[in-house]
């Protein structure tokens, strides 16, 4: 099926195959307003070829930690509001990256630790304590 401008429409199965996203998820994205179909071909929804890129954007945003509601808000934001929001997202990702580096270091230490139990290892235990929220001066464990 083609549009008036000559672009070939993709049915929902083709978009699902091209993106690896289940048709049910595509319908869900449509209900949320993140994706728009062009109509139907029989019982199947049809999409412009650009829908594949839109789904890729949704997947990239999800991989970056955006909720679908946040993504919708971002896509509907005025252009001047997008960059400040993205700067904040970079800060969140930087904190996550640092936390993952610390987790990797703890696991690496655990693999090489010669203590019979990791809880016998002062270095490992100190790393675990670093994960706990700071306690007020009067509290002790």
Phi, psi and omega in degrees: 000138182243155175274173178300328180277359177096355180288136178284126177280145176258139175275170188301325179294323179292320178294318179299316180294319182291332185252345184076014182256133181297146176306325179297323177291321178298318177296322178296315177301323179293317178299325179282348181088016179271342184218143180236133174270160180266352182145211182223151170240096190072236180265354184266136174293149176236151185225151169292155179304332179296345179298329178297317178294322180296319178293321176299320177297317178299315180296319179296318180296318179297319179294336179271002176097004178285138168282164178295324178295318178296319180296316178301315179299317180295318180292334180267354183289154173294147183310322181290346181267345187287310185298315177301321178296317180294325176299317177297323179294323178298320178297319178297315179296320178299319178295320178296318179299316179297318179297321178291323176297319178294320178297319178297319180297319178297317180293318178300317177299317181299323180293329184256357184290138182262000177290146181297329178227141179299329179286349173276348185272117180298324180294315180294317180297320178298320177296323177293318180297330178296339180280341182282150176296150179296138179263152177292160186304328184277350182266144174224158180268000000 
